[in-house]
Amino acid sequence: MKKQTKVKLGLLSVVTAGVFSACSSEPKSVQYYEDSKNTKELEAKIKECDKNAHSAQTDAECSNAYKASYSKSFETPLPSAKEFFKNNK
């Protein structure tokens, strides 16, 4: 084989391996995004997913990030009625 052909085949195999390894990675779970250690990553993922209106249906990781964000929203205690009306005049 010629040297150029070997180089092209080598590059093709590296690119192919990279594509398959990127596609085969498991999406991050809802529990991963719910973990307080991953708050910044959750915020970044939500920001990225908000750019595509259908990302929750087409991207498992976006779906998981949205679910985690929704469940985390219940962790914040609601203000008392007095505080609510004081702040929402």
C-alpha positions in Angstrom: 0.0 0.0 0.0 1.1 3.5 -0.6 1.9 5.8 2.3 -0.9 8.2 1.4 -3.5 5.4 1.5 -2.3 4.2 4.9 -2.5 7.7 6.3 -6.0 8.2 4.9 -7.2 4.8 6.3 -5.6 5.7 9.7 -7.4 9.0 9.8 -10.7 7.4 8.7 -10.5 4.8 11.5 -9.8 7.5 14.1 -12.7 9.6 12.9 -15.0 6.5 12.8 -14.0 5.5 16.3 -14.6 9.0 17.6 -18.1 9.2 16.1 -19.1 5.8 17.5 -17.7 6.5 21.0 -19.5 9.9 21.1 -22.8 8.3 20.0 -22.7 5.4 22.4 -22.3 7.3 25.6 -25.2 7.1 28.0 -27.2 10.3 28.7 -26.8 11.7 32.2 -29.7 10.6 34.4 -32.3 12.7 36.2 -30.6 11.7 39.5 -27.3 13.0 38.2 -28.8 16.4 37.4 -30.7 16.5 40.7 -27.4 16.1 42.7 -26.4 19.4 44.2 -22.8 18.8 43.1 -24.0 19.1 39.5 -26.1 22.3 39.7 -23.9 24.4 37.4 -23.9 21.6 34.8 -27.7 21.4 35.0 -28.0 25.1 34.5 -25.7 24.9 31.5 -27.6 22.0 30.0 -31.0 23.7 30.4 -29.6 26.8 28.7 -28.3 24.7 25.8 -31.6 22.7 25.5 -33.6 25.9 25.6 -32.1 26.8 22.2 -34.1 24.0 20.6 -37.9 24.0 21.1 -38.2 20.2 20.7 -35.1 19.2 22.6 -37.1 17.5 25.4 -38.6 15.1 22.8 -35.5 14.5 20.7 -32.6 14.5 23.3 -32.7 12.2 26.3 -30.2 14.3 28.2 -32.3 17.4 27.7 -35.4 15.5 28.9 -33.6 14.4 32.0 -32.3 17.9 32.7 -35.8 19.4 32.4 -37.2 16.6 34.7 -34.5 17.3 37.3 -35.0 21.0 37.1 -38.8 20.5 37.6 -38.3 18.2 40.6 -35.7 20.6 42.2 -38.2 23.4 41.9 -40.2 21.7 44.7 -37.2 21.8 47.1 -37.4 25.6 47.5 -39.9 26.4 50.3 -42.8 28.7 49.4 -42.9 32.0 51.1 -45.6 32.7 53.7 -48.8 34.4 52.4 -47.7 37.6 54.2 -44.3 37.5 52.4 -45.9 36.7 49.0 -48.3 39.6 49.1 -45.6 41.9 50.5 -43.4 41.2 47.5 -46.2 41.0 44.8 -48.1 44.3 45.2 
